[in-house]
Amino acid sequence: MNDIIPLQQLADIELPPAPQWQSVFTVTGLITLVVGAIMWRIWLAIKNRRQATTNRVSHRADNPLDKLEEIRQYWKDGQIDARETAYRLAALIRVALGLPQLTANCPDVVTTSRDHWPKTIDILTRARYRPVSDIQLSPATFDRIRYWLDDARTRGIK
């Protein structure tokens, strides 16, 4: 037999060098940082957008009389028709007086001109829900709503 020992034959085999993981970890870390920064910016943009929307809504809710004048001006200028005006007025009354729903029954928060409430709500309802609205809003409707909103504001409602 051959006099060469098998282990000596293996002595000439060299193992490959260990893998260099440092570059893989560096690239992975950089990608993680970039994705994290992008997600953080998106989160900030969404948060700011929500906050801006909340500020606009609270501004409207805090100033119902200003909103009423804005609606009146749009209606006067013909920028919105009677139906859209009625929708906006109904929403304004409901939000400003803290009502869950507008009904012909006068709510307790309205303390003055209670006899005009059913007529006003009927005008708004007919203007909103009839296919062809023959209802014409009048400045007196706006004046009554202004009176109720002003009364509620002075009594600290909402």
Secondary structure as GFF3:
##gff-version 3
##sequence-region A 1 158
A	DSSP	alpha_helix	6	10	.	.	.	ID=ss1
A	DSSP	alpha_helix	22	62	.	.	.	ID=ss2
A	DSSP	alpha_helix	64	77	.	.	.	ID=ss3
A	DSSP	alpha_helix	82	97	.	.	.	ID=ss4
A	DSSP	three_ten_helix	114	116	.	.	.	ID=ss5
A	DSSP	alpha_helix	117	129	.	.	.	ID=ss6
A	DSSP	alpha_helix	139	154	.	.	.	ID=ss7
###
